[in-house]
Amino acid sequence: MMDAVINLLALGLMGFIIWWFWLSRPALQQVGKNEAIEIVVEHGNYTPSHIEVPQGEAITLNFIRRDPNPCAEKVLFDELDIALDLPLEEVVPLVIEPLAVGEYRFSCQMQMYRGSLIVKGVQGH
Ligand SMILES: [Cu+2]
């Protein structure tokens, strides 16, 4: 009986973790031409965590880390081969050259903090 309860709790917890890390998509933000966007690293999250940008534009991401957790001290863009140090309470700009249409994920070193850069084709292409 007790085992069943514990199994259920474990299952529920697993479901929550999966939802939290992989399925929740807080704060999708769209960025226009020549706009810089501020990404705050705080409370185990990037805010906004999903950034939509038009294809063919270089963009500037300004990271600001408020989270003292050492896990947050780097942000990695695997597909772009970028590893950026984020000192606490400093604005760290990252210029990204125009990218092909697609989704480029970024995360902390342990993949606990996650976000993505979504490059959209212009006019539905
Ligand atoms: Cu981490």
Residues whose N, C-alpha, C, O or C-beta is under 5 A from the ligand:
A	BS01	CU	C71 C108 Q109 M110 Q111 M112 Y113
